[in-house]
Amino acid sequence: MSINQFLPNGASYEKRTERTKKNSVRYDGNKFERIDSADQMSRTVRLLHEGKLSTVGSSKPGSGEELIKQAAEMVQYGSPHDVEFVGKTDIAPMNLVDETTLSSKQMIDKIGAFVEDLRSFDSRLVVSAGLDATFVDVALETSHDFNHSYRKSLWSCGASIELMQGEDLLAIYKSAMSIRPDFDLAELKEQLARKLEYSKNVVSIDAGAYPVIFSPAEVGNVLNPIVASLSGQAVYRKISPWSDKLGQTLLDERVTLLDNGAEDGAWPSKPFDLEGTPTRRNVLVQNGTLGELITNRKVAAQLGRESSGNASPYGASPNYLQLAAGSKSFDDLVKSIDKGVLIDGTMGAWSGNPYSGIVSGTISMGLKIENGKIVGRIKDCMFTVNTFEHLRKHLIDCSAERDQLRYGGLFPHMLLNEVVISTK
């Protein structure tokens, strides 16, 4: 049966199929909790006819013909849309899958041994940990002769440790992700051990403006106003403060920010985005100068540009952000501070209006630095920075080392001066 028989005259379609197989092992409170397995299939059809777009999705088995039929019946009530689906395109092959598998017992033994290693730090610790193995198959087909697919593997391992000292609850988390199960658990253990040792001692700090090191996990919050302001949709709507400033040098020349969804072997990568546009290396900021915008096909058409390959279920969004490394080691950054703070965890720092450049939030994990050494953990504090100002005037340096994060970023530690720390 031909799909075309369901299409209104002159209509075009896009059909996306995604299958996800996942196995997960969880330990909670020092004990094995559960193992979960899931095999999920989703299909989504979009149909375009006479300037209107309908979208239908299903998780039930089937060929997609019924979805095409439903989309055709609904398209007259669809939303306005005047950008055609992707046509015949060459897609470069990528190395994104490792077919290594582990049995349930192997996964339990691996993460169980890791939990016992972590408990050796301190008998009072409560440890939770998990190991996930995910395989994803994606296929995209359009009526304009686009027909490509890819397969990805994703392994993730994470652990949290909690220590109750009187009325003080200390909680520390660390994770790692890869396309293969080759985690360096010894290094993960060492990182957690260092954080635990730094954090046991609670110290006070006065309110004021300090040099502050943001850990890689928190650098993404600092960069959020930049990413938001380089959204093609924000530029088109003229709500970005940079709508008329593309090509200008507005940040420190050491700031280079990429979005590279086409990096071979990297788990955040993929050969094409949600719409079938090939992913690529987008230079958002080059030595402080504003460059590429983050767009999908519709936004790119509105701006008279080509899509940057960033279509996602959430509009146009980054694939794999990467901030250039600096010249000093993390240890050297710490040694350079007479009195300051290391921020390694926040709450609420993603809130607010990103186009103002203001980023603030509660510090959930902050460490005080004195005379070039970490001396203890601070509590009940908040921070405030203006990303546009601080990355123009107050960037001291970034670390030479970079960490790959759970949500798909590759960032160094970032040392900024004149960061406001407020206390209760």
N, C-alpha and C positions, 0 to 999 in steps of 0.2 A: 504494500500500500504506500503510495507516494505522499509525502508530507505536503507537497504543493497543492494537492486537491483541497486541503483545508484552508489555504491562504486566500484572502480577498485579492482581487485583481490589483497588481502593483504593490502588494505587501512584501515585506522582507522579515526574516526572523534570525534570532540568535539562540542557540541551545547550549547550555553549559551543564556538564555532569561532573560531580565531585564525589569520590568515594574515600572514606576515611576508616582505616583499621587501627585501633589503639589498644594497647595493653598497659596497665598501670599497676604498680605495687606501692602500697602505703604502709608506713609505720607511724604510729601516733602514741605519744606518752611512753616511749621506750619499747613499745610492743608492736608486733605485727598486727595490722588492722584488717587489711583486705587486699585482694587482687581483682581488678576489673578488666573486662574485655568488651569492646564495642566495635561494631561493623555498621557504619552508617552510609547511606547513599542519599544524595540530594540532586534534584534536577531543577533547573530554572530556564524558562523560555521567555524571551522578550520579543514582541512583535511590533513592527512599525508600519503604519498605514495612514496615508494622507495627513502627515504631520502630527499623529498621535501615537503614543507608546503605551502598550499594556505589558504587564509582567505577571507571570504565573509560576509558582513553585510547588514542588511535591517531594516527599521523601519515600514515596511508594515505588515499588518496582514497575518498570514499563519502558517503552521505547521512546517516549516523549511525544508521540502523535496526539495523545489525548490532551497534553498540555498545549500543543500548537492549536488544537481545536478550541480549547477554552480561551486562549489568548486572542484568537480571532473573533470570538463572540464578544469579548470585552473591549476590544481596541477602540471602538467608537466612543467609549467613555474614558479613554486613557488620557494621560497628561500630555501637554504639548512637547514635541520633540522633533527636531529637524536635522539631526545628524545621523547619517546612515551607519549601519554596522560595518565592522572591519571586513575588508575584502582579502583576496588571495595575498598572502604575505610569507616571505621566507623567515623562518624561525631557526636561529642557531641552536644546536644541541648544547645542553649543559649537564655537568656532572653534579646531580643533586640527590642521588640515592645510593645508599649502601644497603645491600640486601641481607646483611648480617641480622640474624634473629637470636634471641635468647629464650629458653624455656621459662615457664613460670617459676620453676625451682631455681634456675640460675639467677633470675631477677631478684627473687626473695633472698637468696644467699648473698648476692652482691650488695644489696642495700642494707641487709641485716648486719653484715660485717662492718659496713660503714657506720651504722648507728652505734655499734659497740665501740668502734674506734673513737667516736665523738664523746661517748660517755666516759671514756678514760680520762678526759680533761678534769672532770670534777664529778664526784659521786652524786652531787645534788642536782645535776643537770637533768632536764626533761627534754628529750630529743624526738623530733618528728622529721620524717624524710620520705621522699618519693622518687620513683624511677618510672619514666614513661617512654614507651616506644610507639611511634606513630608513623604510618605509611599513608600517603595521600596520592590519589590518582585523579588528575584533572583533564577533561576533554572539552574543547570548545569548537562549535560548528556554526557557520552562518550560511545564509542563502547566497552569499557573495563569494563562495568557494574558499572560505577559510576553514580549515579542518586540521587542528593540531592538538596534541596532548603532551602531558609530562607527568613524571612520577617523582615524588620527593619522600625522603625519610627524615625523621626528626626524633632525636633522643634528648630527653631532658632529665636532669638529676638535680634535686634541691634538698636542703636540710635547714631546719630551724632548731636553735637551742634556747632554752629558757632557764633562767636561774632566779629563784626567789631569795632575796636577802632582806629579812625583816619585812617591811612594807614595800620594798622596791622590787619590781619585776623587770628583769633584764631579758630582752628577746632579740636574737640575732638571726638573720637569714642570709643564705648564699646559695646560688644556683649556677648551673652550667648547661649549655645546649650545643648540640652538634648533629651533623647528618649521620654520624656513626657512634656506637657506644664506646668511645675511647676516652672517656673523662679521666682527668688526672685527679683521682679522689684524694691522693696524698696532698696535692696542692690545695684542693678545696678544704681539706681538714686543717691545713696550716693557716689558711686565710681566716677560718672561723676561730681558730685558737688565738690568733693575734687580736681579732676583734674582741674576743671574750676577755683577754688579759687587759686590754686598754679600757674596757668598759666597766669592770667590776667596781672600781673606785669612783664614787660620785663626788664631784667638786662643784664649786660655785663660780659664777662669772658675773661681772658687772655689765649692765647695758651699755652699749656704745657701738662704734664703727670699728670693725676689725678686718684684718686679712683672713679670708676664709677659703679653705680647700673644699671644693665640691667633689664627692666621689663620682666615678663614672655613672653609677646608678642615679645620681641626682643631677648630673650635667644636662640630661634630657629636659628636665624642668626649666633650667636656665635657658636652654635653646628654644623652648616652645614659642616665645614671641617671634623669633626669627622664622621658624617654620610656618607659623600662622600667617605672618606678613608676606611670605613668598608663596602662599596659596593662590593659584590662578583665579579661583572664585572670589577671593577677597580683593584681589587687584581689579578684577572686572567690575565688581560692585563698588569699588573705590572706598572700601572700609579699611583697607590696609594703609598704614602710614607711608608705605613705600610704593604706592600705586604709580607715582610719577618719578620714582627715584631709581629705577632699574639701570644698572651700569655705573652707578655712583659708588664711591668708596666711603662707606659709612661706619665701618668697624675696624678694629685693629688689624694691621696687615698680616698678623699671624693667624687670623681666623680664616680657615678654609673648611667649608662644610659641604660634603657630598651626599647624594642619595644614589646608591649603587645597587639596584635590584638585579643586576646582570653579572654579579661576581661569582665565578665558577667555584663550586664547592662550599659556598656559604649557605647556611640553612635559611636565612631570610630571603634568598634569591628565588627567582622564577623566570622562565624564558619569556613569558608574556603576562600582561596584567589581566584584570577581570574582563576587559573588553577585547582582548586579543592583540593589543599593541605591544610590540616587543619592548621589554624592559631595557634600560640603558644606564649609563653612568652620567648622572645629572650633577653639574657643579652649581650648587645653590649660592655659595659664597666663595670667591677666589681671592685670597689675600686681602680680605676685608671688603672686596667689591661685589655688589649684588649681581647675581648671574641668572640662572635658569629658574623658571617657575614650576610649581608642582601642579600638573593638569591631567585631566582625562580628556576624552575626545570632544565632549560637549563644551567644556570650558575652553579648551584649546581653539575650537572653532569660533567661539565668541571673541577671543583675543586675536584671531588671525594667526595662530601659531600651530605647530604640530604637537600632538599629545606627547607628554614626557614619559608615558608608560606607567602612570601611577593610579589608574582606576582601581577602586576597591569598593567593598559593600558600603563604605562610609564616605563615598565621594572620592575626590582625589586626595590621596594620603601617601606619605613616604613609604618606600619599601625597605630600605636599609641605610639609615643615616650613619655617617662616619665623619667625626671631627678630627682634624689633623692633630697628630701628636706634637708635643713640645720638645724642649731641649734638656729638661732636667728629670731625674728620677723622682719618684714619689717621695722617697726618703729625703732627697735633697730639698724638695719643696717644704717638707716638715721642718727640716733643720734651718731653713731660711726665716722662720717665723719666731719672733720674740714672744708675742702674745697674740693668739688667734684661735680659730676653731676649724675643725674638720667636720663637715656635715655629710653623714652617710645614710640618713633616712629622714623623710619628711612626711607630713600629712597635710593635705589641702593645698600643696604648692602648684597644682595644676588648675586651680580655680581662678576666677576673675576674668578680666578683659585682657587677652593676650596682646591686642593691638596697642595697649598703653605701654607695653614693655615691662610693667611691674610684675614681679614674681615674689610672692611671700607665702609663708606657711609655718606651721608648727614643726619644730625640730624633734623628731622621734628618736633619732640617734645622732647625737652631737658629742664630739670629743674636744676637750680643751687642750691647746698647745701652749707651752711655756718654755722659753729658752731652747727652742728647737726640739722639744720632746713632747709626746702625748702624755698627759698627766692624769687624765680621768674623764668621766662622762658628765655632761651637763644635762640638766632637766628643766622643764617648764620654760622653755625659750622659744622665740620665733625669729625668723630672718626676713629681710627684705632686700631685694636688688632691683635695679632697673636695667634689664638686659641690654637695651640699646646704648645706655650710657656706660655701663660697666664694661661691656665688650668693646667700647671705643676708647675709654679713658683709664680703666682700672684693671685691665688684664695684666697680671704679673707673669704668669707662664702656665703651660700645661705640662703634664708628665709625659715622659717618653714612652711609658707603658700605656696600653689601652686594654680595656675589658669589653668583651662582647656580652651584651645584655639580653635578658630573657625576652624583652619586647622588640628586639631587633635593632639595636644600636651598637656602634663601636666607638667608645669614647675614652679619653684620658681623664685623669684627675685635672681639675681646673682651679687655679689659684687666683682669686679676685681680691682686690683691696677695697676698703671703704664699704664693706657689707654691714648693714645695720643689724645688730642683734638686740632684741628686746627681751626683758625678763618680767616675771610676775612680781 
